[in-house]
Amino acid sequence: MSSPWLRTRRGDLRESPTSAHTPEFSVQLDSAVGIRLGAGAEPASDVETLYRLATTAIAAYSDGLLTGATELTAKHLSERQQFGKPLAAFQAVAQQIADVYVTARTLHVAALSTIWRVAEGLDAADDLDVAAYWIAAELLPAMRVLHHLHGGIGVDETYPMHRYSSTAKDIARLLGGASYRLDLVGARCSSN
């Protein structure tokens, strides 16, 4: 029976399925040489440092992901004609893209705040929890609206919107989902 782990010079890899069908692997580093994130005297602190950096990177990535999907959709709406007018000219369409734009800008502010606090060495715990919750709660609904605004082309696997949306699903899964994130925000609020 063969092992599910692929042996490499740097460690063992196990392929993980993703919604976007992009390569993702779990890495097993039993004999790899590593560098401690912190001084090493407090492993919990080192784990917290890793969590801060990973969540900050996810926030930045999610910000770019939603911004890119929104720009792709805005371009599509300005070019696609319906009844002799661009789709963007219809009030219902304009309201939907405006709602997504507000979500995207809110995510941008949350990500920027998190990045700044982490970069400055400030306590970023509240900002990290809020950004992660916002991503888990609002990213997928925003992507659904963007898909809807693209019509049938949005679900075509060869069209970029499909990859944006699939990646957003993977990010929400990685963060644990909206209810998990809301529980963390609630626990933080009740402990202060």
Backbone as a chain_set.jsonl record, in Angstrom:
{"seq": "MSSPWLRTRRGDLRESPTSAHTPEFSVQLDSAVGIRLGAGAEPASDVETLYRLATTAIAAYSDGLLTGATELTAKHLSERQQFGKPLAAFQAVAQQIADVYVTARTLHVAALSTIWRVAEGLDAADDLDVAAYWIAAELLPAMRVLHHLHGGIGVDETYPMHRYSSTAKDIARLLGGASYRLDLVGARCSSN", "coords": {"N": [[0.845, -1.179, 0.0], [0.65, 2.157, -0.903], [1.981, 5.256, 0.345], [0.072, 8.233, 1.066], [1.568, 10.458, 0.973], [3.786, 12.514, -0.801], [7.149, 12.293, -1.315], [9.67, 14.717, -0.99], [12.655, 16.735, -1.413], [12.453, 18.772, 0.426], [10.451, 18.155, 2.209], [7.465, 16.279, 3.05], [4.681, 16.024, 0.925], [1.15, 16.331, 0.696], [-1.505, 16.199, -1.426], [-4.199, 18.498, -1.423], [-7.645, 18.841, -1.95], [-9.198, 21.565, -3.731], [-11.613, 24.175, -4.242], [-11.107, 25.804, -6.416], [-9.564, 24.257, -8.014], [-6.85, 24.573, -7.938], [-3.357, 24.025, -7.283], [-2.821, 22.747, -4.09], [-1.324, 21.914, -1.061], [-0.767, 19.874, 1.819], [1.856, 20.014, 4.103], [4.344, 17.991, 5.419], [6.822, 18.178, 7.689], [8.906, 16.546, 9.005], [11.718, 16.145, 9.344], [12.8, 18.542, 8.688], [14.813, 21.495, 8.783], [14.199, 24.258, 10.804], [13.329, 27.688, 11.489], [12.745, 29.486, 14.368], [9.849, 31.443, 15.0], [9.601, 33.254, 17.057], [11.371, 33.935, 20.071], [11.425, 31.394, 21.015], [11.18, 30.608, 23.604], [8.611, 30.764, 24.482], [6.342, 28.838, 23.25], [3.567, 29.19, 22.698], [3.392, 31.882, 22.162], [4.849, 31.99, 19.826], [3.17, 30.547, 18.118], [1.01, 32.286, 18.117], [2.178, 34.442, 16.796], [2.563, 33.31, 14.243], [-0.154, 32.871, 13.591], [-1.092, 35.533, 13.531], [0.402, 36.592, 11.361], [-0.394, 34.875, 9.253], [-3.201, 35.286, 9.146], [-3.258, 37.983, 8.565], [-2.073, 37.957, 6.028], [-4.032, 36.493, 4.642], [-6.151, 38.295, 4.821], [-5.161, 40.435, 3.268], [-4.895, 39.149, 0.787], [-7.569, 38.407, 0.293], [-8.731, 40.916, 0.096], [-7.579, 41.871, -2.328], [-8.585, 39.897, -4.007], [-11.434, 40.236, -3.957], [-11.561, 42.867, -4.859], [-10.471, 42.598, -7.461], [-12.377, 40.848, -8.629], [-14.624, 42.465, -8.502], [-13.868, 44.615, -10.157], [-13.605, 43.214, -12.594], [-16.271, 42.509, -12.979], [-17.505, 45.052, -13.118], [-16.379, 45.985, -15.491], [-17.431, 44.133, -17.295], [-20.183, 44.737, -17.022], [-20.251, 47.298, -18.052], [-19.676, 46.883, -20.701], [-21.377, 44.908, -21.743], [-24.343, 44.689, -23.536], [-27.838, 45.23, -23.218], [-31.082, 45.357, -24.319], [-30.314, 47.51, -25.909], [-28.766, 49.109, -24.262], [-25.978, 49.559, -21.981], [-25.527, 47.053, -19.454], [-24.883, 48.156, -17.003], [-26.321, 50.483, -16.897], [-28.816, 49.973, -15.918], [-30.917, 50.362, -13.137], [-31.311, 48.429, -11.043], [-29.131, 46.731, -11.438], [-27.03, 48.516, -11.07], [-27.409, 49.091, -8.345], [-26.863, 46.623, -7.172], [-24.126, 46.162, -7.829], [-23.09, 48.336, -6.537], [-23.575, 47.688, -3.852], [-21.819, 45.524, -3.565], [-19.451, 46.866, -4.011], [-19.33, 48.467, -1.698], [-19.002, 46.458, 0.209], [-16.506, 45.506, -0.656], [-14.867, 47.752, -0.229], [-15.09, 47.999, 2.541], [-13.884, 45.613, 3.351], [-11.347, 46.184, 2.382], [-10.561, 48.317, 4.077], [-10.573, 46.962, 6.548], [-8.579, 45.025, 6.068], [-6.361, 46.678, 5.538], [-6.085, 48.025, 7.99], [-5.454, 45.88, 9.661], [-3.041, 44.984, 8.491], [-1.421, 47.268, 8.85], [-1.363, 47.489, 11.684], [-0.111, 45.074, 12.42], [2.34, 45.349, 11.064], [3.398, 47.532, 12.41], [3.872, 46.477, 14.859], [1.892, 46.561, 16.758], [-0.896, 45.735, 18.941], [-2.962, 43.622, 17.305], [-5.123, 42.012, 17.537], [-7.968, 42.458, 17.797], [-8.529, 43.691, 15.318], [-7.727, 41.658, 13.567], [-9.601, 39.646, 14.171], [-11.993, 40.918, 13.408], [-11.532, 41.446, 10.66], [-11.193, 38.799, 9.697], [-13.716, 37.751, 10.309], [-15.321, 39.403, 8.68], [-14.445, 38.669, 6.141], [-15.138, 35.914, 6.129], [-17.913, 36.094, 6.448], [-18.896, 37.905, 4.496], [-17.554, 37.758, 2.024], [-18.23, 35.53, 0.337], [-21.091, 35.916, -0.176], [-20.87, 38.341, -1.623], [-19.418, 37.483, -3.857], [-21.323, 35.765, -4.968], [-23.249, 37.608, -5.849], [-21.732, 38.959, -7.782], [-21.293, 36.867, -9.584], [-23.946, 36.452, -10.403], [-24.42, 38.878, -11.7], [-22.821, 38.566, -13.912], [-24.192, 36.764, -15.375], [-24.748, 33.811, -17.328], [-22.108, 33.416, -18.213], [-20.516, 33.742, -16.003], [-20.387, 31.353, -14.569], [-18.9, 29.677, -16.095], [-16.17, 27.562, -16.225], [-13.827, 28.315, -17.479], [-13.752, 31.014, -17.461], [-12.574, 33.95, -15.799], [-14.085, 34.764, -13.492], [-15.083, 32.495, -12.298], [-12.821, 31.335, -11.098], [-12.149, 33.32, -9.241], [-14.374, 33.172, -7.512], [-14.285, 30.487, -6.664], [-11.852, 30.453, -5.302], [-12.491, 32.199, -3.239], [-14.295, 30.595, -1.823], [-12.551, 28.648, -0.857], [-10.994, 30.231, 0.839], [-12.878, 31.079, 2.772], [-13.442, 28.588, 3.895], [-10.915, 27.97, 4.912], [-10.695, 29.893, 6.922], [-12.58, 29.013, 8.705], [-15.26, 29.61, 8.589], [-18.208, 31.739, 8.883], [-19.816, 31.638, 11.278], [-18.101, 30.471, 13.157], [-16.087, 32.423, 13.223], [-17.573, 34.609, 14.137], [-18.176, 33.696, 16.691], [-15.603, 33.844, 17.809], [-15.164, 36.635, 17.737], [-17.238, 37.421, 19.421], [-16.449, 36.152, 21.827], [-14.132, 37.562, 22.355], [-15.181, 40.101, 22.774], [-16.749, 39.679, 25.067], [-14.831, 39.042, 26.921], [-13.438, 41.328, 27.441]], "CA": [[0.0, 0.0, 0.0], [1.508, 3.335, -1.015], [1.688, 6.373, 1.24], [-0.527, 9.379, 0.372], [2.526, 11.564, 1.021], [4.781, 12.576, -1.859], [8.408, 12.67, -0.68], [10.496, 15.68, -1.709], [13.854, 17.091, -0.65], [12.135, 19.749, 1.469], [9.447, 17.624, 3.128], [6.468, 15.408, 2.44], [3.508, 16.771, 0.475], [-0.099, 15.607, 0.46], [-2.384, 17.083, -2.183], [-5.482, 18.826, -0.804], [-8.567, 19.336, -2.968], [-9.656, 22.943, -3.588], [-12.728, 24.539, -5.123], [-10.573, 26.44, -7.618], [-8.737, 23.265, -8.711], [-5.472, 25.037, -7.952], [-2.542, 23.137, -6.45], [-2.715, 23.048, -2.665], [-0.75, 20.751, -0.419], [-0.382, 19.846, 3.222], [3.289, 19.726, 4.135], [4.823, 17.323, 6.616], [8.24, 18.532, 7.763], [9.446, 15.825, 10.151], [13.159, 16.3, 9.538], [13.235, 19.816, 8.11], [15.412, 22.476, 9.677], [13.32, 25.412, 10.846], [13.719, 28.869, 12.254], [11.642, 29.87, 15.251], [9.256, 32.752, 14.735], [9.915, 34.102, 18.198], [12.582, 33.535, 20.791], [11.365, 29.971, 21.278], [10.948, 30.368, 25.02], [7.164, 30.653, 24.681], [5.749, 28.299, 22.019], [2.245, 29.781, 22.444], [3.637, 33.185, 21.545], [5.274, 31.722, 18.455], [1.955, 30.17, 17.387], [0.25, 33.534, 17.959], [2.857, 35.204, 15.74], [2.207, 32.656, 12.984], [-1.575, 33.153, 13.361], [-1.195, 36.95, 13.141], [0.938, 36.767, 10.011], [-1.225, 34.14, 8.294], [-4.496, 35.955, 9.017], [-2.994, 39.245, 7.871], [-1.869, 37.623, 4.611], [-5.342, 36.113, 4.108], [-6.929, 39.541, 4.671], [-4.632, 41.161, 2.11], [-5.242, 38.373, -0.405], [-9.021, 38.526, 0.104], [-8.968, 42.287, -0.378], [-7.249, 41.889, -3.745], [-9.482, 38.978, -4.707], [-12.742, 40.872, -4.142], [-11.365, 44.043, -5.716], [-10.308, 42.112, -8.825], [-13.661, 40.324, -9.112], [-15.519, 43.618, -8.673], [-13.43, 45.323, -11.368], [-13.97, 42.37, -13.728], [-17.716, 42.622, -13.153], [-17.814, 46.414, -13.571], [-16.004, 46.036, -16.913], [-18.44, 43.34, -18.007], [-21.452, 45.469, -17.009], [-20.155, 48.486, -18.911], [-19.533, 46.461, -22.09], [-22.486, 44.033, -22.152], [-25.545, 45.447, -23.921], [-29.144, 44.601, -23.077], [-32.107, 46.313, -24.764], [-29.66, 48.662, -26.493], [-28.041, 49.892, -23.247], [-25.083, 48.734, -21.151], [-26.171, 46.522, -18.246], [-24.61, 49.074, -15.892], [-27.285, 51.585, -16.928], [-30.046, 49.571, -15.242], [-30.866, 50.732, -11.726], [-31.15, 47.243, -10.189], [-27.748, 46.271, -11.621], [-26.171, 49.512, -10.417], [-27.538, 48.937, -6.895], [-26.178, 45.397, -6.758], [-22.668, 46.354, -7.897], [-22.764, 49.309, -5.484], [-23.513, 46.946, -2.587], [-20.562, 44.765, -3.56], [-18.38, 47.856, -3.873], [-19.267, 48.815, -0.27], [-18.384, 45.298, 0.866], [-15.086, 45.479, -1.041], [-14.176, 48.863, 0.452], [-15.031, 47.656, 3.968], [-12.829, 44.606, 3.468], [-10.075, 46.881, 2.172], [-10.223, 49.043, 5.311], [-10.253, 45.963, 7.575], [-7.27, 44.444, 5.735], [-5.344, 47.722, 5.708], [-5.91, 48.237, 9.423], [-4.743, 44.712, 10.18], [-1.671, 45.019, 7.977], [-0.706, 48.366, 9.5], [-1.129, 47.174, 13.101], [0.896, 44.009, 12.502], [3.618, 45.909, 10.615], [3.889, 48.458, 13.439], [4.086, 45.743, 16.102], [0.816, 46.902, 17.693], [-1.866, 44.672, 19.193], [-3.853, 43.567, 16.146], [-6.073, 40.917, 17.751], [-9.335, 42.877, 17.452], [-8.587, 43.922, 13.875], [-7.642, 40.353, 12.917], [-10.885, 38.972, 14.33], [-13.003, 41.612, 12.596], [-11.224, 41.198, 9.246], [-11.479, 37.396, 9.391], [-15.173, 37.599, 10.305], [-15.871, 40.078, 7.503], [-14.137, 37.814, 4.992], [-15.93, 34.686, 6.208], [-19.344, 36.39, 6.362], [-19.307, 38.763, 3.386], [-16.871, 37.505, 0.749], [-19.006, 34.617, -0.516], [-22.291, 36.576, -0.72], [-20.46, 39.314, -2.642], [-19.068, 36.724, -5.056], [-22.565, 35.28, -5.577], [-23.831, 38.74, -6.577], [-20.908, 39.195, -8.967], [-21.64, 35.792, -10.518], [-25.285, 36.75, -10.926], [-24.31, 40.003, -12.622], [-22.176, 38.095, -15.135], [-25.068, 35.852, -16.1], [-24.242, 32.463, -17.561], [-20.652, 33.365, -18.411], [-19.861, 33.726, -14.693], [-20.194, 29.994, -14.057], [-18.005, 28.969, -17.008], [-14.895, 27.301, -15.549], [-12.701, 28.94, -18.176], [-13.876, 32.464, -17.282], [-11.903, 34.3, -14.539], [-14.979, 34.905, -12.344], [-15.192, 31.186, -11.647], [-11.643, 31.157, -10.236], [-12.299, 34.242, -8.102], [-15.377, 32.641, -6.603], [-13.779, 29.238, -6.084], [-10.811, 30.815, -4.337], [-13.189, 32.762, -2.079], [-14.818, 29.452, -1.058], [-11.424, 28.05, -0.134], [-10.595, 31.147, 1.918], [-13.89, 30.99, 3.84], [-13.204, 27.298, 4.545], [-9.665, 28.093, 5.655], [-10.941, 30.715, 8.113], [-13.481, 28.32, 9.617], [-16.651, 29.995, 8.373], [-18.696, 32.959, 9.535], [-20.284, 31.441, 12.659], [-16.899, 30.272, 13.976], [-15.439, 33.729, 13.373], [-18.426, 35.43, 14.992], [-17.955, 33.206, 18.052], [-14.329, 34.4, 18.28], [-15.368, 38.065, 17.996], [-18.073, 37.497, 20.625], [-15.635, 35.776, 22.987], [-13.216, 38.677, 22.609], [-15.971, 41.204, 23.333], [-17.204, 39.362, 26.419], [-13.688, 38.924, 27.838], [-12.882, 42.65, 27.712]], "C": [[0.893, 1.246, 0.0], [1.04, 4.443, -0.065], [1.043, 7.508, 0.45], [0.42, 10.575, 0.325], [3.53, 11.434, -0.109], [6.074, 13.077, -1.235], [9.178, 13.628, -1.581], [11.725, 15.957, -0.871], [13.522, 18.004, 0.522], [11.127, 19.235, 2.486], [8.485, 16.728, 2.371], [5.222, 16.223, 2.13], [2.323, 15.834, 0.309], [-1.041, 16.572, -0.233], [-3.71, 17.253, -1.448], [-6.414, 19.337, -1.891], [-8.991, 20.776, -2.677], [-10.797, 23.191, -4.557], [-12.226, 25.089, -6.447], [-9.743, 25.489, -8.474], [-7.299, 23.754, -8.882], [-4.655, 24.121, -7.049], [-2.494, 23.632, -5.007], [-2.262, 21.777, -1.979], [-0.626, 20.957, 1.077], [1.084, 19.432, 3.227], [3.64, 19.101, 5.471], [6.335, 17.51, 6.656], [8.895, 17.866, 8.976], [10.924, 16.101, 10.398], [13.692, 17.609, 8.974], [13.822, 20.73, 9.185], [14.525, 23.715, 9.643], [13.906, 26.543, 11.659], [12.52, 29.269, 13.095], [11.159, 31.268, 14.91], [9.589, 33.736, 15.845], [11.196, 33.623, 18.835], [12.595, 32.042, 21.085], [11.104, 29.635, 22.722], [9.464, 30.162, 25.304], [6.513, 30.155, 23.388], [4.377, 28.9, 21.704], [2.385, 31.141, 21.775], [4.061, 33.02, 20.091], [4.083, 31.343, 17.577], [1.103, 31.406, 17.133], [0.865, 34.409, 16.861], [2.51, 34.626, 14.373], [0.754, 32.953, 12.621], [-1.76, 34.592, 12.867], [-0.745, 37.156, 11.694], [0.066, 36.081, 8.959], [-2.565, 34.842, 8.071], [-4.35, 37.295, 8.308], [-2.811, 38.997, 6.373], [-3.193, 37.238, 3.952], [-6.207, 37.354, 3.892], [-6.469, 40.321, 3.447], [-5.016, 40.458, 0.808], [-6.729, 38.5, -0.725], [-9.404, 39.899, -0.409], [-8.707, 42.368, -1.877], [-8.185, 41.015, -4.571], [-10.836, 39.64, -4.975], [-12.635, 42.117, -5.017], [-11.247, 43.625, -7.184], [-11.612, 41.597, -9.414], [-14.655, 41.45, -9.356], [-15.154, 44.397, -9.931], [-13.779, 44.538, -12.627], [-15.468, 42.507, -14.033], [-18.107, 44.006, -13.658], [-17.491, 46.563, -15.059], [-17.046, 45.302, -17.75], [-19.757, 44.121, -18.117], [-21.415, 46.709, -17.899], [-20.096, 48.117, -20.393], [-20.723, 45.652, -22.609], [-23.739, 44.858, -22.384], [-26.801, 44.596, -23.719], [-30.186, 45.655, -23.418], [-31.475, 47.618, -25.256], [-28.903, 49.546, -25.516], [-27.066, 48.977, -22.506], [-25.835, 48.254, -19.902], [-26.005, 47.471, -17.057], [-25.613, 50.221, -15.823], [-28.588, 51.242, -16.204], [-29.91, 49.769, -13.728], [-30.626, 49.527, -10.812], [-29.718, 46.713, -10.258], [-26.799, 47.218, -10.899], [-26.228, 49.379, -8.9], [-26.78, 47.704, -6.41], [-24.658, 45.565, -6.776], [-22.221, 47.366, -6.849], [-22.677, 48.626, -4.124], [-22.218, 46.147, -2.475], [-19.38, 45.715, -3.387], [-18.22, 48.267, -2.404], [-18.623, 47.679, 0.516], [-16.884, 45.261, 0.588], [-14.306, 46.576, -0.325], [-14.063, 48.588, 1.951], [-13.956, 46.611, 4.213], [-11.458, 45.244, 3.3], [-9.635, 47.609, 3.445], [-9.829, 48.065, 6.415], [-8.877, 45.35, 7.324], [-6.151, 45.453, 5.971], [-5.049, 47.977, 7.182], [-5.11, 47.095, 10.046], [-3.279, 44.732, 9.759], [-0.855, 46.091, 8.692], [-0.381, 48.017, 10.951], [-0.057, 46.094, 13.256], [2.269, 44.556, 12.124], [4.236, 46.834, 11.658], [4.146, 47.773, 14.78], [3.044, 46.057, 17.162], [-0.093, 45.691, 17.897], [-2.896, 44.696, 18.062], [-4.975, 42.551, 16.335], [-7.5, 41.295, 17.358], [-9.49, 43.043, 15.947], [-8.545, 42.602, 13.101], [-8.975, 39.62, 12.992], [-11.962, 39.601, 13.458], [-12.768, 41.344, 11.112], [-11.569, 39.764, 8.857], [-12.986, 37.148, 9.376], [-15.772, 38.211, 9.04], [-15.632, 39.242, 6.247], [-15.052, 36.591, 4.985], [-17.421, 34.945, 5.997], [-19.744, 37.065, 5.056], [-18.674, 38.454, 2.035], [-17.703, 36.619, -0.173], [-20.311, 35.233, -1.022], [-21.952, 37.613, -1.799], [-20.114, 38.602, -3.945], [-20.315, 36.182, -5.752], [-23.24, 36.389, -6.385], [-23.046, 38.991, -7.863], [-21.155, 38.118, -10.028], [-22.969, 36.081, -11.195], [-25.217, 37.863, -11.98], [-23.6, 39.634, -13.926], [-23.113, 37.222, -15.968], [-24.394, 34.513, -16.274], [-22.736, 32.372, -17.699], [-19.904, 33.26, -17.076], [-19.606, 32.349, -14.136], [-19.328, 29.132, -14.975], [-16.64, 28.81, -16.341], [-13.705, 27.966, -16.222], [-12.712, 30.459, -18.039], [-13.299, 32.847, -15.914], [-12.818, 34.392, -13.318], [-15.124, 33.6, -11.576], [-14.013, 30.964, -10.672], [-11.697, 32.082, -9.035], [-13.23, 33.634, -7.056], [-14.908, 31.358, -5.913], [-12.707, 29.506, -5.041], [-11.438, 31.4, -3.078], [-13.774, 31.649, -1.201], [-13.71, 28.808, -0.234], [-10.974, 28.927, 1.03], [-11.58, 31.073, 3.082], [-13.728, 29.675, 4.608], [-11.955, 27.358, 5.431], [-9.851, 28.876, 6.957], [-11.92, 30.079, 9.095], [-14.941, 28.686, 9.466], [-17.082, 31.157, 9.246], [-19.114, 32.728, 10.986], [-19.115, 31.204, 13.61], [-16.222, 31.62, 14.252], [-16.253, 34.662, 14.256], [-18.297, 34.999, 16.443], [-16.659, 33.772, 18.625], [-14.458, 35.89, 18.596], [-16.188, 38.226, 19.274], [-17.297, 37.164, 21.895], [-14.679, 36.901, 23.351], [-13.978, 39.829, 23.263], [-16.377, 40.927, 24.773], [-16.062, 39.231, 27.414], [-13.072, 40.281, 28.174], [-13.691, 43.411, 28.722]], "O": [[1.796, 1.359, 0.829], [-0.14, 4.54, 0.275], [1.407, 7.739, -0.704], [0.106, 11.591, -0.296], [4.065, 10.351, -0.344], [6.101, 14.175, -0.681], [9.322, 13.388, -2.78], [11.835, 15.472, 0.256], [14.246, 18.009, 1.518], [10.971, 19.845, 3.544], [8.677, 16.454, 1.187], [4.76, 17.011, 2.955], [2.462, 14.701, -0.153], [-1.347, 17.639, 0.3], [-4.273, 16.293, -0.922], [-6.014, 20.188, -2.685], [-9.127, 21.164, -1.517], [-10.931, 22.501, -5.568], [-12.846, 24.868, -7.488], [-9.27, 25.871, -9.544], [-6.62, 23.396, -9.844], [-5.208, 23.503, -6.14], [-2.167, 24.789, -4.744], [-2.755, 20.69, -2.278], [-0.407, 22.073, 1.546], [1.497, 18.586, 2.434], [3.277, 19.62, 6.527], [7.045, 17.053, 5.76], [9.384, 18.554, 9.872], [11.337, 16.271, 11.545], [14.901, 17.768, 8.802], [13.382, 20.732, 10.334], [14.141, 24.172, 8.567], [14.859, 26.363, 12.418], [11.405, 29.376, 12.584], [11.945, 32.155, 14.577], [9.829, 34.916, 15.588], [12.013, 32.971, 18.186], [13.65, 31.476, 21.372], [10.831, 28.478, 23.042], [9.099, 29.468, 26.254], [6.169, 30.96, 22.522], [4.06, 29.1, 20.531], [1.58, 31.502, 20.916], [3.679, 33.812, 19.23], [3.997, 31.768, 16.425], [0.537, 31.558, 16.05], [0.143, 35.04, 16.089], [2.197, 35.372, 13.445], [0.458, 33.255, 11.465], [-2.491, 34.838, 11.908], [-1.428, 37.812, 10.907], [-0.183, 36.647, 7.895], [-3.013, 34.977, 6.933], [-5.224, 37.693, 7.538], [-3.336, 39.745, 5.549], [-3.445, 37.625, 2.811], [-6.916, 37.451, 2.89], [-7.293, 40.813, 2.675], [-5.415, 41.107, -0.159], [-7.104, 38.681, -1.883], [-10.295, 40.032, -1.247], [-9.542, 42.887, -2.618], [-8.534, 41.36, -5.7], [-11.327, 39.605, -6.104], [-13.523, 42.387, -5.825], [-11.863, 44.242, -8.053], [-11.923, 41.877, -10.572], [-15.437, 41.4, -10.305], [-16.037, 44.796, -10.691], [-14.203, 45.125, -13.623], [-15.872, 42.608, -15.191], [-18.959, 44.119, -14.54], [-18.244, 47.194, -15.8], [-17.484, 45.799, -18.787], [-20.372, 44.158, -19.183], [-22.443, 47.118, -18.438], [-20.427, 48.937, -21.249], [-21.037, 45.711, -23.798], [-24.145, 45.637, -21.521], [-26.814, 43.4, -24.013], [-30.164, 46.746, -22.848], [-32.027, 48.698, -25.049], [-28.442, 50.624, -25.892], [-27.291, 47.771, -22.41], [-26.677, 48.973, -19.365], [-26.889, 47.57, -16.207], [-25.737, 50.865, -14.781], [-29.381, 52.136, -15.908], [-28.906, 49.386, -13.127], [-29.81, 49.609, -9.894], [-29.16, 46.293, -9.244], [-25.88, 46.782, -10.205], [-25.207, 49.537, -8.231], [-26.133, 47.737, -5.363], [-23.979, 45.153, -5.835], [-21.11, 47.274, -6.328], [-21.798, 48.951, -3.325], [-21.598, 46.103, -1.413], [-18.418, 45.392, -2.69], [-17.096, 48.399, -1.92], [-17.791, 47.919, 1.391], [-16.086, 45.012, 1.492], [-13.191, 46.337, 0.138], [-13.044, 48.91, 2.563], [-13.2, 46.712, 5.178], [-10.513, 44.883, 4.001], [-8.473, 47.527, 3.841], [-8.863, 48.304, 7.14], [-8.096, 45.175, 8.259], [-5.114, 45.113, 6.54], [-3.89, 48.126, 7.571], [-4.206, 47.319, 10.852], [-2.386, 44.522, 10.58], [0.281, 45.84, 9.096], [0.746, 48.222, 11.401], [0.806, 46.194, 14.128], [3.258, 44.258, 12.793], [5.459, 46.91, 11.776], [4.589, 48.417, 15.73], [3.29, 45.841, 18.349], [-0.059, 44.74, 17.116], [-3.614, 45.681, 17.889], [-5.705, 42.259, 15.388], [-8.17, 40.534, 16.661], [-10.474, 42.585, 15.368], [-9.243, 42.444, 12.1], [-9.43, 39.042, 12.005], [-12.756, 38.892, 12.839], [-13.714, 41.046, 10.384], [-12.17, 39.533, 7.808], [-13.482, 36.413, 8.522], [-16.634, 37.605, 8.402], [-16.512, 39.123, 5.395], [-15.665, 36.27, 3.967], [-18.119, 34.105, 5.428], [-20.84, 36.815, 4.555], [-19.21, 38.852, 1.001], [-17.859, 36.936, -1.352], [-20.62, 35.087, -2.204], [-22.68, 37.74, -2.784], [-20.479, 39.072, -5.022], [-20.369, 36.139, -6.981], [-23.745, 36.14, -7.48], [-23.64, 39.213, -8.918], [-21.218, 38.416, -11.22], [-23.096, 35.968, -12.415], [-25.876, 37.791, -13.017], [-23.764, 40.32, -14.934], [-22.845, 36.974, -17.143], [-23.561, 34.121, -15.457], [-22.143, 31.355, -17.34], [-18.786, 32.747, -17.029], [-18.706, 32.173, -13.315], [-19.054, 27.975, -14.657], [-16.023, 29.796, -15.939], [-12.67, 28.159, -15.585], [-11.766, 31.121, -18.465], [-13.523, 32.12, -14.946], [-12.368, 34.12, -12.205], [-15.27, 33.601, -10.354], [-14.202, 30.466, -9.562], [-11.333, 31.684, -7.928], [-12.908, 33.591, -5.869], [-15.117, 31.18, -4.713], [-12.669, 28.843, -4.005], [-10.973, 31.131, -1.97], [-13.751, 31.751, 0.025], [-13.904, 28.466, 0.932], [-10.614, 28.415, 2.091], [-11.172, 31.011, 4.242], [-13.862, 29.651, 5.831], [-11.952, 26.856, 6.555], [-9.235, 28.554, 7.973], [-12.07, 30.57, 10.214], [-15.787, 28.118, 10.157], [-16.412, 31.513, 10.215], [-18.795, 33.548, 11.847], [-19.133, 31.683, 14.744], [-15.834, 31.908, 15.384], [-15.687, 35.424, 15.041], [-18.308, 35.843, 17.34], [-16.613, 34.14, 19.799], [-13.927, 36.36, 19.602], [-15.872, 39.068, 20.114], [-17.469, 37.821, 22.922], [-14.444, 37.162, 24.532], [-13.478, 40.458, 24.195], [-16.355, 41.829, 25.61], [-16.286, 39.298, 28.623], [-12.264, 40.376, 29.098], [-13.351, 44.546, 29.057]]}, "num_chains": 1, "name": "protein.A"}
